[in-house]
Amino acid sequence: MFSKALALQNSGTGRAFVECVVGSLANVNDPFVYSGTELDAMAEARNYCRWILAFFAPYLGEKVVEIGAGAGTFSELLLRIDRISRLVLFEPSANLFPLLQEQFRNNPQLRLHSGAFDPSVLEEPADSVVLVNVLEHISDDDALLLQIRESLRLGGHVLLFVPALEWNYGSLDKAFEHHRRYSKQVLRKKLEKAGFRVEQARYVNFLGIASWFLAGRVLRQKTLSPRQVRWYDRWIIPWSFKLERILEPPVGQSLVAIAVK
């Protein structure tokens, strides 16, 4: 059994498509109600989330933990992977957790936990821990990375997808209560400090840099509409994904990191 979890403060109250946010964290003793509207738009982000899954899939083991499951958008994709025999979801939002219960009830593969990530409730070490645009919501992300390492078996992986480029922090980030955006160097150092060995860290979604800058730094938007999400997901993501699999961009709107214990 693992040690008692540290108290992790949630600051995520908003989600947007180009960030593909599917969850957030809260202090387990401080439940909150998710008040954003972007999860409705997230239903339109099918190609984008499949893109993320393509990066993660080779590193997913049989026992997987997803921290910040949100409305279950990414969780559904994880459940379609045959080799995953057990999926454990953590979600602290008082209004989102019942949706997860309804969506995944009677699923023998899945365990749900209402509250912040707590390694002590896991029955056995995880093979993989997944966070899709969650880490940036955590004030003490270093503490969370230490908890994640504690929860993994030796040789297990943490799979991260986070917003990138500190200078592109704008009104959308502020509205969604992101503490930060990450550079490749900063995220690598944080993972190494927590005791991980970084196997991969790469920027993705090069074209998203301009769209995020326009929306958040120029137009000062505070949310994204389902129509914006649908258009970007249909017309930009498919061919952008194919191109970036061939040629890794030097920078990107987001950052993928794979690290091993």
HELIX and SHEET records of a PDB file:
HELIX    1   1 PHE A   17  GLU A   19  5                                   3    
HELIX    2   2 GLU A   38  MET A   42  1                                   5    
HELIX    3   3 ARG A   46  PHE A   56  1                                  11    
HELIX    4   4 ALA A   57  TYR A   59  5                                   3    
HELIX    5   5 THR A   73  LEU A   79  1                                   7    
HELIX    6   6 PHE A   97  PHE A  104  1                                   8    
HELIX    7   7 PRO A  119  VAL A  121  5                                   3    
HELIX    8   8 LEU A  135  HIS A  137  5                                   3    
HELIX    9   9 ASP A  141  SER A  151  1                                  11    
HELIX   10  10 GLU A  166  ASN A  168  5                                   3    
HELIX   11  11 SER A  171  ALA A  175  1                                   5    
HELIX   12  12 LYS A  184  LYS A  193  1                                  10    
HELIX   13  13 GLY A  208  PHE A  213  1                                   6    
HELIX   14  14 LEU A  214  VAL A  218  3                                   5    
HELIX   15  15 PRO A  226  TRP A  235  1                                  10    
HELIX   16  16 ILE A  237  ILE A  246  1                                  10    
SHEET    1   A 7 LEU A 110  SER A 114  0                                        
SHEET    2   A 7 ARG A  86  GLU A  91  1                                        
SHEET    3   A 7 LYS A  63  ILE A  67  1                                        
SHEET    4   A 7 ALA A 126  VAL A 132  1                                        
SHEET    5   A 7 LEU A 152  PRO A 163  1                                        
SHEET    6   A 7 SER A 254  VAL A 260 -1                                        
SHEET    7   A 7 ARG A 197  VAL A 204 -1                                        
END                                                                             
